Amino acid sequence: MINRFERTMPDEQAVIEYLDGDYTVVRPGSFVLCGVTGEKIQIDDLRYWSVDLQEAYASTDAVLQRVREQNQADRH
């Protein structure tokens, strides 16, 4: 998780390494982009991500959409 004392850059995209149950901030910023919708996710609101795909999700709906896409891709 981001260190609360670590300075974030206002309105700049962060670069994050997503881990199991945690993440590491590679480049500080105030948000990341949802891998499905492209929506900005404020770092403090980041709750959903994929370790395998290394992408963040804005909501459980976005997670479900990506899982469905991955399942279809695996079938073809």
TAUR-V350167 format. One line per field, one symbol per residue. ss: DSSP state (a for helix, b for strand, c for the rest). phi: phi as a letter, one per 40 degrees, with the letter a starting at -180 (. if undefined). A space follows every 10 residues. Layout:
BEGIN
ss: ???
phi: ???
END
This chain:
BEGIN
ss: cccccccccc ccbcbbbbbc cbbbbbbccc bbbbcccccb bbaaaccbbb ccccbbbcca aaaaaaaaaa aaaaac
phi: .ccdcccbcc fbccbbccbc gaabccbcac abbccbcgcc bcdcbcbbab cccfacbcac cccccccccc cccccc
END
